[in-house]
Amino acid sequence: MAAAEVVVVGSCMTDLVSLTTRLPKAGETIHGHRFFSGFGGKGANQCVQAARLGAKTSMICMVGKDSFGNDYLENFKKNGIPTEFVGQTEDAATGAASIIVNKEGENFIVIVAGANLLLNSDDLKRAAHVISNAKVMVCQLEITPAISLEALKMAHTSGVKTLFNPAPAVADLDPRFYTYSDIICCNETEGAGDSFVGALAFYLAYYPNLPLEEMLGNSNFIATISVQATGTQASYPYRKDLPQDLF
């Protein structure tokens, strides 16, 4: 198997989404008008978007030994993402995000990280050869921050370009994250932000001589396509459906 050009160390979440006319107040029960579930988690989202643009990817993550975890393994396979470093644990459930979205598009999100927090140093060591041979490695903060930091250090020390998405935001970020991150990308909108980061990882790996401003513009364009469809990964465009001058 060819070496992965884009490696993502991060999270997988099952999104449980309820659409409502307005967000509930504390202690209030309201009726929603639509429910759907989907595949999410910042790490997996970013990996899927990079893969759909044509990147050879690898995902290093942890899911539960449950139906959500099994479904996630199938989801990676459908997106052409190797599952060699997707661990399954019996000690925690697959991460889940309960999401309520009102008609203005504002949302409440509660995430239960579950198995994501069990990804550990041993898992990184098993994948060390994949990390050190990548062109780009991407991390976020939905797994244990110390593991993200360790992964960034491994990649940076090997000369791999590191892209860090410090989300969900934390108040006391270890300053070493700045040392080991070549690019830090903050975002407010979750799904579109992950589409942007995945696209940027693709451009950094495959078009390294493109001016950064052009990479950012292209990645923004791809992210704007994603907000025109429902769901998170379900909304991410494939290379064949995009203007070919982006490539």
C-alpha positions as protocol buffer text, in pm:
chain_id: "A"
residue {
  index: 1
  type: MET
  ca { x: 0 y: 0 z: 0 }
}
residue {
  index: 2
  type: ALA
  ca { x: 131 y: 345 z: -93 }
}
residue {
  index: 3
  type: ALA
  ca { x: 235 y: 566 z: 197 }
}
residue {
  index: 4
  type: ALA
  ca { x: -29 y: 804 z: 328 }
}
residue {
  index: 5
  type: GLU
  ca { x: 39 y: 1164 z: 229 }
}
residue {
  index: 6
  type: VAL
  ca { x: -213 y: 1308 z: 480 }
}
residue {
  index: 7
  type: VAL
  ca { x: -229 y: 1150 z: 827 }
}
residue {
  index: 8
  type: VAL
  ca { x: -492 y: 1257 z: 1078 }
}
residue {
  index: 9
  type: VAL
  ca { x: -462 y: 1180 z: 1447 }
}
residue {
  index: 10
  type: GLY
  ca { x: -797 y: 1262 z: 1601 }
}
residue {
  index: 11
  type: SER
  ca { x: -1156 y: 1193 z: 1682 }
}
residue {
  index: 12
  type: CYS
  ca { x: -1453 y: 1000 z: 1549 }
}
residue {
  index: 13
  type: MET
  ca { x: -1804 y: 1091 z: 1665 }
}
residue {
  index: 14
  type: THR
  ca { x: -2150 y: 970 z: 1579 }
}
residue {
  index: 15
  type: ASP
  ca { x: -2361 y: 1284 z: 1527 }
}
residue {
  index: 16
  type: LEU
  ca { x: -2719 y: 1267 z: 1657 }
}
residue {
  index: 17
  type: VAL
  ca { x: -2889 y: 1574 z: 1510 }
}
residue {
  index: 18
  type: SER
  ca { x: -3229 y: 1725 z: 1598 }
}
residue {
  index: 19
  type: LEU
  ca { x: -3367 y: 2017 z: 1396 }
}
residue {
  index: 20
  type: THR
  ca { x: -3597 y: 2259 z: 1583 }
}
residue {
  index: 21
  type: THR
  ca { x: -3751 y: 2600 z: 1519 }
}
residue {
  index: 22
  type: ARG
  ca { x: -3571 y: 2736 z: 1827 }
}
residue {
  index: 23
  type: LEU
  ca { x: -3324 y: 2618 z: 2089 }
}
residue {
  index: 24
  type: PRO
  ca { x: -3480 y: 2498 z: 2419 }
}
residue {
  index: 25
  type: LYS
  ca { x: -3442 y: 2693 z: 2743 }
}
residue {
  index: 26
  type: ALA
  ca { x: -3307 y: 2523 z: 3056 }
}
residue {
  index: 27
  type: GLY
  ca { x: -3548 y: 2254 z: 3174 }
}
residue {
  index: 28
  type: GLU
  ca { x: -3775 y: 2294 z: 2871 }
}
residue {
  index: 29
  type: THR
  ca { x: -3892 y: 2017 z: 2637 }
}
residue {
  index: 30
  type: ILE
  ca { x: -3973 y: 2125 z: 2282 }
}
residue {
  index: 31
  type: HIS
  ca { x: -4072 y: 1942 z: 1963 }
}
residue {
  index: 32
  type: GLY
  ca { x: -3823 y: 1908 z: 1681 }
}
residue {
  index: 33
  type: HIS
  ca { x: -3927 y: 1852 z: 1320 }
}
residue {
  index: 34
  type: ARG
  ca { x: -3645 y: 1632 z: 1193 }
}
residue {
  index: 35
  type: PHE
  ca { x: -3385 y: 1390 z: 1329 }
}
residue {
  index: 36
  type: PHE
  ca { x: -3089 y: 1226 z: 1154 }
}
residue {
  index: 37
  type: SER
  ca { x: -2763 y: 1065 z: 1252 }
}
residue {
  index: 38
  type: GLY
  ca { x: -2434 y: 1090 z: 1069 }
}
residue {
  index: 39
  type: PHE
  ca { x: -2061 y: 1047 z: 1089 }
}
residue {
  index: 40
  type: GLY
  ca { x: -1869 y: 1329 z: 1255 }
}
residue {
  index: 41
  type: GLY
  ca { x: -1579 y: 1408 z: 1485 }
}
residue {
  index: 42
  type: LYS
  ca { x: -1330 y: 1670 z: 1382 }
}
residue {
  index: 43
  type: GLY
  ca { x: -1047 y: 1430 z: 1300 }
}
residue {
  index: 44
  type: ALA
  ca { x: -1253 y: 1193 z: 1089 }
}
residue {
  index: 45
  type: ASN
  ca { x: -1428 y: 1486 z: 916 }
}
residue {
  index: 46
  type: GLN
  ca { x: -1096 y: 1635 z: 812 }
}
residue {
  index: 47
  type: CYS
  ca { x: -963 y: 1299 z: 695 }
}
residue {
  index: 48
  type: VAL
  ca { x: -1277 y: 1228 z: 488 }
}
residue {
  index: 49
  type: GLN
  ca { x: -1263 y: 1567 z: 315 }
}
residue {
  index: 50
  type: ALA
  ca { x: -894 y: 1520 z: 226 }
}
residue {
  index: 51
  type: ALA
  ca { x: -970 y: 1168 z: 97 }
}
residue {
  index: 52
  type: ARG
  ca { x: -1262 y: 1289 z: -117 }
}
residue {
  index: 53
  type: LEU
  ca { x: -1028 y: 1537 z: -286 }
}
residue {
  index: 54
  type: GLY
  ca { x: -798 y: 1250 z: -380 }
}
residue {
  index: 55
  type: ALA
  ca { x: -549 y: 1242 z: -93 }
}
residue {
  index: 56
  type: LYS
  ca { x: -398 y: 913 z: 17 }
}
residue {
  index: 57
  type: THR
  ca { x: -486 y: 927 z: 386 }
}
residue {
  index: 58
  type: SER
  ca { x: -449 y: 738 z: 711 }
}
residue {
  index: 59
  type: MET
  ca { x: -664 y: 785 z: 1021 }
}
residue {
  index: 60
  type: ILE
  ca { x: -528 y: 715 z: 1369 }
}
residue {
  index: 61
  type: CYS
  ca { x: -818 y: 702 z: 1613 }
}
residue {
  index: 62
  type: MET
  ca { x: -1020 y: 495 z: 1860 }
}
residue {
  index: 63
  type: VAL
  ca { x: -1383 y: 384 z: 1849 }
}
residue {
  index: 64
  type: GLY
  ca { x: -1589 y: 160 z: 2074 }
}
residue {
  index: 65
  type: LYS
  ca { x: -1659 y: -207 z: 2015 }
}
residue {
  index: 66
  type: ASP
  ca { x: -2025 y: -123 z: 1950 }
}
residue {
  index: 67
  type: SER
  ca { x: -2261 y: -67 z: 1659 }
}
residue {
  index: 68
  type: PHE
  ca { x: -2151 y: 297 z: 1614 }
}
residue {
  index: 69
  type: GLY
  ca { x: -1787 y: 183 z: 1605 }
}
residue {
  index: 70
  type: ASN
  ca { x: -1859 y: -92 z: 1351 }
}
residue {
  index: 71
  type: ASP
  ca { x: -2050 y: 155 z: 1135 }
}
residue {
  index: 72
  type: TYR
  ca { x: -1755 y: 395 z: 1153 }
}
residue {
  index: 73
  type: LEU
  ca { x: -1513 y: 131 z: 1026 }
}
residue {
  index: 74
  type: GLU
  ca { x: -1743 y: 76 z: 727 }
}
residue {
  index: 75
  type: ASN
  ca { x: -1764 y: 451 z: 672 }
}
residue {
  index: 76
  type: PHE
  ca { x: -1384 y: 479 z: 651 }
}
residue {
  index: 77
  type: LYS
  ca { x: -1371 y: 190 z: 403 }
}
residue {
  index: 78
  type: LYS
  ca { x: -1638 y: 354 z: 186 }
}
residue {
  index: 79
  type: ASN
  ca { x: -1428 y: 672 z: 177 }
}
residue {
  index: 80
  type: GLY
  ca { x: -1110 y: 484 z: 84 }
}
residue {
  index: 81
  type: ILE
  ca { x: -945 y: 547 z: 422 }
}
residue {
  index: 82
  type: PRO
  ca { x: -735 y: 257 z: 560 }
}
residue {
  index: 83
  type: THR
  ca { x: -852 y: 124 z: 898 }
}
residue {
  index: 84
  type: GLU
  ca { x: -518 y: -26 z: 1005 }
}
residue {
  index: 85
  type: PHE
  ca { x: -486 y: 228 z: 1289 }
}
residue {
  index: 86
  type: VAL
  ca { x: -853 y: 257 z: 1382 }
}
residue {
  index: 87
  type: GLY
  ca { x: -860 y: 89 z: 1724 }
}
residue {
  index: 88
  type: GLN
  ca { x: -1171 y: -61 z: 1882 }
}
residue {
  index: 89
  type: THR
  ca { x: -1202 y: -72 z: 2260 }
}
residue {
  index: 90
  type: GLU
  ca { x: -1449 y: -243 z: 2492 }
}
residue {
  index: 91
  type: ASP
  ca { x: -1371 y: 8 z: 2767 }
}
residue {
  index: 92
  type: ALA
  ca { x: -1573 y: 301 z: 2632 }
}
residue {
  index: 93
  type: ALA
  ca { x: -1846 y: 377 z: 2382 }
}
residue {
  index: 94
  type: THR
  ca { x: -1777 y: 535 z: 2044 }
}
residue {
  index: 95
  type: GLY
  ca { x: -1774 y: 913 z: 2082 }
}
residue {
  index: 96
  type: ALA
  ca { x: -2112 y: 1078 z: 2030 }
}
residue {
  index: 97
  type: ALA
  ca { x: -2228 y: 1433 z: 1967 }
}
residue {
  index: 98
  type: SER
  ca { x: -2586 y: 1540 z: 2046 }
}
residue {
  index: 99
  type: ILE
  ca { x: -2662 y: 1840 z: 1827 }
}
residue {
  index: 100
  type: ILE
  ca { x: -2967 y: 2069 z: 1829 }
}
residue {
  index: 101
  type: VAL
  ca { x: -2996 y: 2315 z: 1541 }
}
residue {
  index: 102
  type: ASN
  ca { x: -3255 y: 2594 z: 1516 }
}
residue {
  index: 103
  type: LYS
  ca { x: -3398 y: 2748 z: 1198 }
}
residue {
  index: 104
  type: GLU
  ca { x: -3130 y: 3020 z: 1199 }
}
residue {
  index: 105
  type: GLY
  ca { x: -2860 y: 2754 z: 1196 }
}
residue {
  index: 106
  type: GLU
  ca { x: -2749 y: 2826 z: 1555 }
}
residue {
  index: 107
  type: ASN
  ca { x: -2671 y: 2514 z: 1753 }
}
residue {
  index: 108
  type: PHE
  ca { x: -2615 y: 2348 z: 2089 }
}
residue {
  index: 109
  type: ILE
  ca { x: -2362 y: 2063 z: 2082 }
}
residue {
  index: 110
  type: VAL
  ca { x: -2287 y: 1820 z: 2365 }
}
residue {
  index: 111
  type: ILE
  ca { x: -2002 y: 1581 z: 2293 }
}
residue {
  index: 112
  type: VAL
  ca { x: -1919 y: 1269 z: 2491 }
}
residue {
  index: 113
  type: ALA
  ca { x: -1567 y: 1185 z: 2379 }
}
residue {
  index: 114
  type: GLY
  ca { x: -1583 y: 823 z: 2500 }
}
residue {
  index: 115
  type: ALA
  ca { x: -1334 y: 600 z: 2318 }
}
residue {
  index: 116
  type: ASN
  ca { x: -1156 y: 903 z: 2171 }
}
residue {
  index: 117
  type: LEU
  ca { x: -994 y: 970 z: 2509 }
}
residue {
  index: 118
  type: LEU
  ca { x: -845 y: 619 z: 2515 }
}
residue {
  index: 119
  type: LEU
  ca { x: -619 y: 677 z: 2214 }
}
residue {
  index: 120
  type: ASN
  ca { x: -273 y: 658 z: 2373 }
}
residue {
  index: 121
  type: SER
  ca { x: 103 y: 673 z: 2320 }
}
residue {
  index: 122
  type: ASP
  ca { x: 121 y: 306 z: 2227 }
}
residue {
  index: 123
  type: ASP
  ca { x: -126 y: 366 z: 1943 }
}
residue {
  index: 124
  type: LEU
  ca { x: 96 y: 648 z: 1816 }
}
residue {
  index: 125
  type: LYS
  ca { x: 409 y: 431 z: 1839 }
}
residue {
  index: 126
  type: ARG
  ca { x: 237 y: 160 z: 1631 }
}
residue {
  index: 127
  type: ALA
  ca { x: 167 y: 421 z: 1364 }
}
residue {
  index: 128
  type: ALA
  ca { x: 504 y: 600 z: 1392 }
}
residue {
  index: 129
  type: HIS
  ca { x: 622 y: 490 z: 1045 }
}
residue {
  index: 130
  type: VAL
  ca { x: 302 y: 626 z: 886 }
}
residue {
  index: 131
  type: ILE
  ca { x: 331 y: 957 z: 1071 }
}
residue {
  index: 132
  type: SER
  ca { x: 699 y: 1007 z: 989 }
}
residue {
  index: 133
  type: ASN
  ca { x: 650 y: 930 z: 617 }
}
residue {
  index: 134
  type: ALA
  ca { x: 353 y: 1161 z: 565 }
}
residue {
  index: 135
  type: LYS
  ca { x: 365 y: 1497 z: 389 }
}
residue {
  index: 136
  type: VAL
  ca { x: 114 y: 1652 z: 631 }
}
residue {
  index: 137
  type: MET
  ca { x: -21 y: 1554 z: 972 }
}
residue {
  index: 138
  type: VAL
  ca { x: -339 y: 1701 z: 1120 }
}
residue {
  index: 139
  type: CYS
  ca { x: -445 y: 1716 z: 1489 }
}
residue {
  index: 140
  type: GLN
  ca { x: -728 y: 1869 z: 1691 }
}
residue {
  index: 141
  type: LEU
  ca { x: -838 y: 1867 z: 2058 }
}
residue {
  index: 142
  type: GLU
  ca { x: -1122 y: 1611 z: 2070 }
}
residue {
  index: 143
  type: ILE
  ca { x: -875 y: 1345 z: 2186 }
}
residue {
  index: 144
  type: THR
  ca { x: -653 y: 1380 z: 2496 }
}
residue {
  index: 145
  type: PRO
  ca { x: -454 y: 1701 z: 2430 }
}
residue {
  index: 146
  type: ALA
  ca { x: -129 y: 1535 z: 2545 }
}
residue {
  index: 147
  type: ILE
  ca { x: -170 y: 1273 z: 2270 }
}
residue {
  index: 148
  type: SER
  ca { x: -230 y: 1543 z: 2006 }
}
residue {
  index: 149
  type: LEU
  ca { x: 83 y: 1719 z: 2130 }
}
residue {
  index: 150
  type: GLU
  ca { x: 285 y: 1396 z: 2118 }
}
residue {
  index: 151
  type: ALA
  ca { x: 167 y: 1329 z: 1762 }
}
residue {
  index: 152
  type: LEU
  ca { x: 256 y: 1682 z: 1651 }
}
residue {
  index: 153
  type: LYS
  ca { x: 601 y: 1646 z: 1806 }
}
residue {
  index: 154
  type: MET
  ca { x: 658 y: 1309 z: 1632 }
}
residue {
  index: 155
  type: ALA
  ca { x: 561 y: 1454 z: 1295 }
}
residue {
  index: 156
  type: HIS
  ca { x: 744 y: 1785 z: 1336 }
}
residue {
  index: 157
  type: THR
  ca { x: 1064 y: 1611 z: 1446 }
}
residue {
  index: 158
  type: SER
  ca { x: 1044 y: 1395 z: 1129 }
}
residue {
  index: 159
  type: GLY
  ca { x: 1013 y: 1701 z: 905 }
}
residue {
  index: 160
  type: VAL
  ca { x: 642 y: 1645 z: 836 }
}
residue {
  index: 161
  type: LYS
  ca { x: 434 y: 1961 z: 794 }
}
residue {
  index: 162
  type: THR
  ca { x: 195 y: 1989 z: 1089 }
}
residue {
  index: 163
  type: LEU
  ca { x: -154 y: 2142 z: 1077 }
}
residue {
  index: 164
  type: PHE
  ca { x: -318 y: 2198 z: 1416 }
}
residue {
  index: 165
  type: ASN
  ca { x: -685 y: 2284 z: 1464 }
}
residue {
  index: 166
  type: PRO
  ca { x: -717 y: 2387 z: 1834 }
}
residue {
  index: 167
  type: ALA
  ca { x: -1082 y: 2293 z: 1869 }
}
residue {
  index: 168
  type: PRO
  ca { x: -1274 y: 2261 z: 2087 }
}
residue {
  index: 169
  type: ALA
  ca { x: -1088 y: 2562 z: 2227 }
}
residue {
  index: 170
  type: VAL
  ca { x: -916 y: 2533 z: 2566 }
}
residue {
  index: 171
  type: ALA
  ca { x: -816 y: 2822 z: 2790 }
}
residue {
  index: 172
  type: ASP
  ca { x: -473 y: 2694 z: 2896 }
}
residue {
  index: 173
  type: LEU
  ca { x: -321 y: 2550 z: 2579 }
}
residue {
  index: 174
  type: ASP
  ca { x: 26 y: 2407 z: 2634 }
}
residue {
  index: 175
  type: PRO
  ca { x: 267 y: 2652 z: 2464 }
}
residue {
  index: 176
  type: ARG
  ca { x: 450 y: 2359 z: 2303 }
}
residue {
  index: 177
  type: PHE
  ca { x: 158 y: 2328 z: 2061 }
}
residue {
  index: 178
  type: TYR
  ca { x: 292 y: 2646 z: 1898 }
}
residue {
  index: 179
  type: THR
  ca { x: 641 y: 2497 z: 1877 }
}
residue {
  index: 180
  type: TYR
  ca { x: 533 y: 2183 z: 1693 }
}
residue {
  index: 181
  type: SER
  ca { x: 261 y: 2329 z: 1468 }
}
residue {
  index: 182
  type: ASP
  ca { x: 357 y: 2474 z: 1130 }
}
residue {
  index: 183
  type: ILE
  ca { x: 4 y: 2602 z: 1070 }
}
residue {
  index: 184
  type: ILE
  ca { x: -260 y: 2669 z: 1335 }
}
residue {
  index: 185
  type: CYS
  ca { x: -614 y: 2692 z: 1202 }
}
residue {
  index: 186
  type: CYS
  ca { x: -891 y: 2811 z: 1434 }
}
residue {
  index: 187
  type: ASN
  ca { x: -1254 y: 2779 z: 1332 }
}
residue {
  index: 188
  type: GLU
  ca { x: -1600 y: 2867 z: 1460 }
}
residue {
  index: 189
  type: THR
  ca { x: -1832 y: 2670 z: 1232 }
}
residue {
  index: 190
  type: GLU
  ca { x: -1773 y: 2302 z: 1299 }
}
residue {
  index: 191
  type: GLY
  ca { x: -1860 y: 2113 z: 981 }
}
residue {
  index: 192
  type: ALA
  ca { x: -1743 y: 2375 z: 734 }
}
residue {
  index: 193
  type: GLY
  ca { x: -1433 y: 2437 z: 943 }
}
residue {
  index: 194
  type: ASP
  ca { x: -1340 y: 2069 z: 920 }
}
residue {
  index: 195
  type: SER
  ca { x: -1401 y: 2069 z: 544 }
}
residue {
  index: 196
  type: PHE
  ca { x: -1164 y: 2367 z: 521 }
}
residue {
  index: 197
  type: VAL
  ca { x: -893 y: 2198 z: 731 }
}
residue {
  index: 198
  type: GLY
  ca { x: -919 y: 1873 z: 533 }
}
residue {
  index: 199
  type: ALA
  ca { x: -895 y: 2063 z: 205 }
}
residue {
  index: 200
  type: LEU
  ca { x: -599 y: 2266 z: 330 }
}
residue {
  index: 201
  type: ALA
  ca { x: -420 y: 1944 z: 433 }
}
residue {
  index: 202
  type: PHE
  ca { x: -479 y: 1812 z: 80 }
}
residue {
  index: 203
  type: TYR
  ca { x: -327 y: 2124 z: -81 }
}
residue {
  index: 204
  type: LEU
  ca { x: -29 y: 2131 z: 157 }
}
residue {
  index: 205
  type: ALA
  ca { x: 46 y: 1767 z: 67 }
}
residue {
  index: 206
  type: TYR
  ca { x: -16 y: 1771 z: -307 }
}
residue {
  index: 207
  type: TYR
  ca { x: 47 y: 2133 z: -413 }
}
residue {
  index: 208
  type: PRO
  ca { x: 323 y: 2243 z: -174 }
}
residue {
  index: 209
  type: ASN
  ca { x: 447 y: 2512 z: -415 }
}
residue {
  index: 210
  type: LEU
  ca { x: 109 y: 2681 z: -444 }
}
residue {
  index: 211
  type: PRO
  ca { x: 106 y: 3020 z: -263 }
}
residue {
  index: 212
  type: LEU
  ca { x: -58 y: 2979 z: 80 }
}
residue {
  index: 213
  type: GLU
  ca { x: -310 y: 3249 z: -11 }
}
residue {
  index: 214
  type: GLU
  ca { x: -428 y: 3038 z: -306 }
}
residue {
  index: 215
  type: MET
  ca { x: -447 y: 2724 z: -91 }
}
residue {
  index: 216
  type: LEU
  ca { x: -662 y: 2913 z: 160 }
}
residue {
  index: 217
  type: GLY
  ca { x: -888 y: 3050 z: -115 }
}
residue {
  index: 218
  type: ASN
  ca { x: -940 y: 2706 z: -267 }
}
residue {
  index: 219
  type: SER
  ca { x: -1004 y: 2550 z: 73 }
}
residue {
  index: 220
  type: ASN
  ca { x: -1257 y: 2823 z: 154 }
}
residue {
  index: 221
  type: PHE
  ca { x: -1436 y: 2755 z: -174 }
}
residue {
  index: 222
  type: ILE
  ca { x: -1458 y: 2382 z: -96 }
}
residue {
  index: 223
  type: ALA
  ca { x: -1590 y: 2456 z: 254 }
}
residue {
  index: 224
  type: THR
  ca { x: -1860 y: 2686 z: 110 }
}
residue {
  index: 225
  type: ILE
  ca { x: -1984 y: 2394 z: -103 }
}
residue {
  index: 226
  type: SER
  ca { x: -2019 y: 2185 z: 215 }
}
residue {
  index: 227
  type: VAL
  ca { x: -2259 y: 2429 z: 382 }
}
residue {
  index: 228
  type: GLN
  ca { x: -2506 y: 2396 z: 95 }
}
residue {
  index: 229
  type: ALA
  ca { x: -2599 y: 2037 z: 191 }
}
residue {
  index: 230
  type: THR
  ca { x: -2732 y: 1873 z: 508 }
}
residue {
  index: 231
  type: GLY
  ca { x: -2513 y: 1680 z: 748 }
}
residue {
  index: 232
  type: THR
  ca { x: -2142 y: 1691 z: 815 }
}
residue {
  index: 233
  type: GLN
  ca { x: -1943 y: 1437 z: 614 }
}
residue {
  index: 234
  type: ALA
  ca { x: -2251 y: 1381 z: 397 }
}
residue {
  index: 235
  type: SER
  ca { x: -2208 y: 1740 z: 275 }
}
residue {
  index: 236
  type: TYR
  ca { x: -1840 y: 1715 z: 183 }
}
residue {
  index: 237
  type: PRO
  ca { x: -1776 y: 1740 z: -192 }
}
residue {
  index: 238
  type: TYR
  ca { x: -1580 y: 1492 z: -403 }
}
residue {
  index: 239
  type: ARG
  ca { x: -1309 y: 1604 z: -641 }
}
residue {
  index: 240
  type: LYS
  ca { x: -1517 y: 1501 z: -945 }
}
residue {
  index: 241
  type: ASP
  ca { x: -1798 y: 1738 z: -840 }
}
residue {
  index: 242
  type: LEU
  ca { x: -1576 y: 2046 z: -805 }
}
residue {
  index: 243
  type: PRO
  ca { x: -1446 y: 2291 z: -1068 }
}
residue {
  index: 244
  type: GLN
  ca { x: -1136 y: 2121 z: -1210 }
}
residue {
  index: 245
  type: ASP
  ca { x: -934 y: 2444 z: -1209 }
}
residue {
  index: 246
  type: LEU
  ca { x: -905 y: 2390 z: -831 }
}
residue {
  index: 247
  type: PHE
  ca { x: -668 y: 2104 z: -920 }
}
